[in-house]
Amino acid sequence: MSAHNSPLLLGPLLRFVGEHKATIWVETTHAARVEVHIGERSWSAATFVVEDHHYALVMVTDLEPGQEYEYRVTVDAEPVWPLADSPFPPSTIATLQHHRPTRLAFGSCRTSVPHDEEYHRSHGVDALRTVALALAKGEATRPDALALLGDQVYADETSPAMLDFISSRRDISQAPYEEIKDYAEYAHLYRLAWSEPAIRWVLSILPSAMIFDDHDIRDDWNTSWSWHQQMNRTSWWHERLVAGLASYWVYQHIGNLAPEELAKDEVWRLVGDRTDAVPGDVDITEELRLLAARVDDDPMTYRWSYTRALGDSRLIVLDSRAARVLEPDRRSMLDDDELAWFDQQLTGGVEHLFIGTSVPYLLPPGLHDTEAISESLARPDRSVLVRRTTEAVRQVVDLEHWAAFQSGFQEVFDLVLSVAKGERGPAPRTITFLSGDVHHSYIAEVVDPGAEGEGVRSRIIQAVCSPIRNPMPRGVRMLMSQMAKSLVRPMRWLARRTSGVEAPPHRWELTAGPWFDNNLALAEVDDDGQGLQLSWFTGDLVEGRDPVLRMVSCVRVDGAARPVGSRHPQETAGG
């Protein structure tokens, strides 16, 4: 069946994949029964309803580790996937195998605009689409999973196609103007993001782990208490937030969770076992709206963070947006409940530990100090003029990463150090923060953890890949390159002498980068499980052909147990 008259509106998206189980997400045009077929076997689920939209998440079980299964999808017994006119290979599920070295792709910040000459000039080549085309042609090796670390959609920077949809249903001269207003607009936004044929196909074969960042809701989301109050005074923010979080739960969150964890989710329990249910008979709209409103009032009432087992590796994905503590007298990236949960997840006994957080944990040192200074100058004990000026600057230039939440920053580092020293089980060979958000890519490494770091045996790395498709303006790129180098000493002096910011008890350095290409990165464990290779890939235009994949840089991280700081990663530029 072609895509034009199919009851399959969006998907299939392959979401969770383990050694024996997988989940496949779809959106349909109407209430229906969705089935996934592998050979003679099949698994089904009835659709559920949110805001008059119909969805299903099919649980595929009893698979064998390390196998690849070709699958088909039917809706009410009608074949809908693969598309009859598809130029892409069949969609398959590749189950994990415990001792197979992990290959984890990651990146963030992808705008949904056309792939034509005009938008290639303004937005560059889509790195995810380029990887998809290379995979389809057999020119790239398939990752085990794809971590999308924020800004999967842009609710505040709408494309012409999105604006056409908004204009068809309301007056854009009224707030929130050209931004997303409600659930129906979010649903269309996701459809634009995930419907392009190559993107749709690659999301049907790569298990995806997602987390929101600010643009999924709005730029600077939860930057500060002042920002929070300012937004709550508008007439449209409440509906936007409720719609944004409700749609995030449907389109991103439920697919993040392993089936056993999903079964514990308070809203998913209302959907229940859909195998024998009547399609569309469960409408969870009101429950999702109540959940979204409650989370904004008290983030500790729901958790968006989660973990994924990846063979001998583990991925912990942190919510570094909704879980923030913003009160003027106490700021932290993670609330008490979230920090306690993270504490429980941080254990050794894996070869490589990955921590996904949409905003970078380790910024270039000079930028880190700049953000720490801004937090200090915005404290309630500062003068009104200093506070207001600092707050204005903080919002304009996005000073709201981990460095601007010094309390949470240090607490997390202490926890990570305890893992790296082997106090929570055998120390991993590497502990790598995976992040996006900042529209450039780089690697930083802890080179001196201070007195507290005695006995550290894991290499502690920050790997950033951003954007997938939303490049930083060229003038800003030059400024960022210079700031990363020139701010270190003056900001360190200023932080200590004028703003009362304590020096961190550890030191890290920018060891590779920055790169400003549209990129998708790959963290690849060596065949012997010891080392880690980090690679960044972009797409180059070739006249008359699809974009071709080019390696921007490749950095090897030796993971052998050793004192921190004895060796730096080695970078090889791609050709």
N, C-alpha and C positions, 0 to 999 in steps of 0.2 A: 504494500500500500504506500502511496506517496504521502508526503507530509501535509499536503493541502487539504485532504478530506479525512484525515485520521482522527479517531477519538483520543489519540495520545497527544496531549497538548504540549507537554514538556517532558524531557527525559527520554529513555531511562538514565538515571544517574547511579552508577555503582558507588556505594558509600562505604560501609564497613566491610572489610574482608579479613577473616582470620584463617586459621588452619582448616576449620571444618564448617564455617558459617559465612554468609554474606548477606547484605541487605541491598535492595534495589528500590529506588524512589522514582515515582512518576506523578505527573499531574494529568488528569483526564478532562475531557470536555463535559462529562456528565457522570452521575453516579453509576458505578460499574464494578465488575469483578476483574481484577488484574491477575494474570498468571505469568510466571516465569518458567520456561521450559528448557531443560537440559536433556537431550536425547528423549527417552521415553518418560522421564520423571518430570514432575511439575510441582510448583508451590504457588499458592494463591493468597490474595488478600482483598477484602472489600474496601472500597474507598470510604474515606471520612470527609467531613465538610468543614471548611473554615471560610466565612464571609462569602458563601455561595460558590466557592471554588472546591474542586474535588481532587483528593490526593490518596495515594496508597504507598505503603512501605512494605515490600514483600520480603519475608525472611526465607532465605535459602539455606537449607541445613544438610547434614550428613554428607559433606564433601570430604575429599581426601587431601591431605597436605601436599603442597608442592605440585599440584596438578593445574592444568588449564582447561576450562570448560567453556565451550561455545554455548551461548544462550539465546533464546528468542523470547519475545513478549507478546502476549495477546490481551485484548480488552474485550470482555464478554465473548470470548472464543474467537474474536476477529484478530488475525495477525496484524501487528502494528510495528514490530521491530524485529529484524532490520527493515529499513525502508526498501521498497522494491527497486528504486532508482538510485540507491546509495553507491557512491564510488569507493566507499571505505570497506576494509575487511570486516568479517563478522565480529560482533562484540563477544568478548570472553571474560570469564572470571579466573584470575590466576591466584590460587590460594597460597598462603604463606607456608613456609617450611622453617622450623625453628632454627636450624643451624645454617640456613642459606644467608649469605651476607646481605645486609639491608641496603636498598637503594631508595632513598627518600627525596623526591622533588619538592621544592618549596618556593614560595614567592608571595607577593602581595600587590595590591593597587592595580586593578585592571578596569579600564573604562570600556564601555560597550558602544563603540562607534564603528562605522563601516570600514571595510578593508579595501579601500580604493586609494587612488593617487592623492586626492585631497587630504584624506585623514592619515595617510602614511607621512605626509609632510608635517602635519600638525601634531600627530600623536605617535608617530613611529610605527614600527612593525610589532604586531602582537606576538610576544615571545611564547605564550602558551599555544596559540594557534600554529606557530612555526614548529614547535615540538610535536604537536598533533600530526601535522603533515609529514614530518620526518618519521614518526612512528608508523604511520599508515604505509609509507613506502619502504619500511624496513631499514631506514637509515639511522635509527637510534634504538637504544636498548630500553625496554619498558621498565619504569620504576615500579617498586612495590606499592607505593602510595604517593599521593599528592597533597601536601599541606598548603592550603590557601589561607594566608595569615592576615586577612583583613582587607576591607574595601573590595569585596567581591562585586558590590554594586555601589553606585554613587547616587545617594538620595538627594544631594544638594547641588549637583552639577549635571543637569539633565541634557541628554543628547537631543538633536533635532527630532529623531524618531520618537523619543519619549515625550518631548514637548508637544508633538502633534497629538499624541494620545491624551495628555493632560488638557490641552486646549479643546479637545472634542467633548470634554465632560464638565469643564468649569471655567470660570473667568480668571485668567492668570494675572489680571491687574489687582486681584485680591490676595491677601496672605494665605498660604505661603508662596504665592507667585509661581515661579517656574520650578519650585522644588516639589518633592513628593509630599502628598498630603495624607493619603489613607491607604488601606490595605489593597484596594483594587489597583492603585497606582504602583504599589510595591510589587504586586503579582506581575504586572506588565513589565516592570523594570527587570525582574529576574528572567522573564521570558526573552527579553532583548539580550541579556547577558549570556544566556546559555543555549540559544537556538541556532546560532551560526553552525553550519553543518560540521566543520572540523572540530569545533569546540564541543558540540553535542556528542560527536562520536568519541572524542578522547575522554569525556566525562562518563561515558558508558563503559570504559575499560580500565580506567585508573581509579582505584579506591581513593576517595577524597576525605580529608579531615579539614574542617573549616573553623574559623573563629572571626567574629566581627572586629572592626576597628571603627574609627569615628565616622567616616563617610558612609558606612552602612546605615548610620542613623543621621548624623550631621557633623560637619567639621567642628573640631574641638570638643566633641562630646565628652562631658565630665572633666574638663580641664581644671575647673576650680569651683569652689562654692559660689563665687560671684557669677560665674558663667551659668551655673545651675539655677540660681535665683533669677538671673536675667531671662533665661529661656522660659521658665515657668510663669513669667509675667505676660507672655504672649498669648494670643487667643488660639493659636494653632498647634503649639508644641505638644500638648498632652496627646492629641490624636495622632500626631506624627510618631511619637515615641511608642505608643501602644501598638500602632500598625507596624512600626519597624521591628519591635521585639517579637510580636506575634508572627510576622512573616519570617523572621529569622528562625524561630522555633520550627516552622514548617519546612522551609527551604534549605536550611543549613543544619540546625541543631540536632534533630532526631536522627539524621544520618550519621552524625559523629559518633554515636554511642554504640557500644557492643550490645547485642540483643539482651544479655542478662542485665546490663545497666539500664537500657531503655525500659525494661519491664518494671523498674523501680520508679520511673518518672511519674510524677503526680498527674500530669495531664495525659500522658500516653496511656496510663491505666484506664482512662475513660474510653479510649479507643479499643483497648483490650485485644484479645485474640480475634483477628478479623477473618480467620479461615472460613468460619461458618456464618458470618454475619451478613445481614442484608446490606448491599451497597448503599452508602449515603445515609444510613439511618442514625449515625452518630455525628452530631454537629457540636464541635468543641469551641465555637466562636467565642461565646461568653466566657468560658473558662480561660481561654488564652488571653482575652482582653483583661480579665481580672489579674491574671498572673503578671502580665506586662506592667500594669499599673502598680501592683504590689512590689515588684522588683525595683521600680524607680524609687519608691518610698523607703524600702529596706532591702538592699542587695543580698543580705544574709539569708533571705527566705528562699532563694533558688540558686542553683549552681550551673553556670555555663561551661566551666572547665571540665576536662575529661582526659583520659589516657588511652593510648593505643599500644598494644604489644606488637613489636615488629621483630619477631624471631629473637635473636640474642641482643636486640636493642629495644628501647622503650621510648615512646613519645609522650610527654606530658604537655597538654595544651592549656595555657592559662588565660583566663578572662582578665585582661588588663584595661578594661573600659568600664563595665557595669559594676565591678566589685570595688571600685575606688571609694576610699573614705575622704570626704571633701570638707569636713567641718574646719573652719579657720584655725582652731586650736589643735587639730589633729588631722594630718594628711598622711594617707598611705595608699599605695597602689592596690593593695589587697586588704579587704576587711578581715576581722579576726577569724571568722568561719572559713574564709577562703585560704588564709594563711595556714590554719590548722589542717585543712584538707591537703594543701601542698606539702606540708610537713610529713603527712602520712604517705604520700606518693613518692617522696624522695628517698629511695632506697638504692643500695648497690645491688650487686649480683647480676648486672648486665654488662655486656662488653662496652656499649656506647649508650649514653643517656642524652636524649634530645629534649629541650624545653622550648616549646613554641609560645611566643608572646608577641602580639602584633606590633608593639612598640619596642625598639631595641633596649635591652637591659644595659649593655655597655656601649655608650656613645663614645666618639673620639674624645679624649680627655679634656680638651679645652671646651668643647660643647657641654660636656658633663658638668664642669664647674660653672658654666654660664647658667645652666638650668638650676643648679643648686643655689646659686646666688639669687636667682629670681624668686625661688621659694622663700628664701630667708627675708628678702626685702618686702615680700607681700604678707608677712606675718602680722597678726593683729596689734602687736606692740610697736609697729612702725608708725610714722606719722601718716596722716590721711593722704597727703600729697604723694609720698613715696609709695604707699600701698596702691593708690589708684593708677599712678604712672606705671608701676611694675605690672599690675594686672592688665593694663592696656597692651603693653609690650608682650606679655606672656601670650595673650590670645592672638595678636597679630603674627608673631613669628613662631607660634606653636612650641612654646617652652613647657611641654607637659608630658615628657617621657619619664622613665624610671628615675632619672637624676633629679627631677623636680618633685619627687616623693621620697625624700631621703630616709625616712623611717623605714618604709617598706623595702627600699633598696638594700639597706644594711641587713635587715632581717633575712632577706632571701639569700644574700651572700653568705651569711653565717650558716644557713642550712645547706647550701651547696658545698661549702668547705667541709662540712661534716661528712658528706657523701664522698668527696674527693679524698678524704683522709682514711676512708675505709671504716668509719665509725657506724655505718648503717649497712653493713655487708661488704663484700669485696668491692673495692673501688673500681668504677668504670675506667676504661682506658681514656675516654674523652667525655666531657660534659659540654654540650654545645647548645647555646641559646640560638634559636632560629627566629628571625624577626623580619619585619618589613617597614612600612609606613613612611620612611624618610626620603624616598625617591632617589636614593643612590645605594650602592652595594659596597660592602667592605667586610674585612675580617679584623677583629680585635682579639687579643689574647692576654689573659692574666699572666704577668711575668714576675710579680713579686707580691705574694699574698700577705706579707708582713709576718709578725711574730705568730699570729694565730694560724698561719698557713704551714707551720712546721709539720712535716710528714705528709703533705699533699702529694698524691700519686696520680691524679687525673689531670689531663690538660683541660683547662677551662677556656672555652672559645665562644666568641660572639660572631655569628655569621648572618649577614643582612642581605636580603635580595628584594629590591624594590626599585622601580616598579616593573610589573609584568607589561603593562601598557598605560603609561601616563607620565611621560618624561618631564623632568625638571627643566625649566627654561635655561637656555645656554648661559645667559648672564649670571643666573643664580648658581649654576654649576661652578663657574670660575670662582665665585665668592666662597662657596662651600669648600672647594679644594684648598683655598688659601687659609680659610678659618680653621680647618682641621689641623693645619700645621702651625699657624701663627698664634692661635689663641691659648696654647697650652700653658706657657709660662705666665703671661699677664693675668689670665683667669685664675690660675692657681694662687698667685700672689694676692689678687683681689679677694678671692674667696676666703683666704686666711686672715687678711689684714682688715678688711672693711665690713664684712658681712657675717662674720662669726660662723662660717661653714667649716666644720671639722674636716681635716684631711682623711680620706678613706684609708683604712689600715692595709690596703693592698694597692698594687699598681698594675695597670694594664696599658697596652700600646696598640695603636693601629698598625697591624702587621701586613696588610695587603689591601689595595684599593686606595681611594674610592673609584668605583666605576659608575657611569651614569647612563649606560644603555638600558633599554627595555630588556629585562632578563628573566629567565627562569633558572633556578639553581638546582643542583643535585648533590646530595650528601651520599657518598658511596663508601661502604665499609669494604676494606680489603678482603681478598679471598681467605686469608688466614684469620680474619676477624680482629686484627690488632690495630691497624691504622685506618685513617679516614681521608678520603679525597673529596674536596669541595670544588665544584665546577659551576661556572656561570655561562649560560648560553643565550644568545640573542638571534634575531632573524635579520638577514640581509636581503634586500630586493635584487632580483635578477630579471631583466626585461623579458617579458613573455613567459615567465615561469612563476611558480609559487615561491614565496620566500624560502631561503635556504638557511640551515642552522649553522651558526658559527660560535665556537668557544671564545668567550671573552677572556676568561682566566681560569686557571686550575691551580689549586693550592693543596698540597699534601700535608697532613697532620699526622706525624708519627705518634702512635698511641701507646707505645711501650711505657711501662711504669717507670717513673723517673722523677726527680725533684722538679717542681714547676720552675720555668724560666731558663732551663738549660739549653733550650733550642727553640728557634722560631719556625713557623710554617714556611715552606718554600713555595714561591709562586712561579708559575709558568704562564706567560701570556699566550692566548690562543691566536691562531693564524687565520 
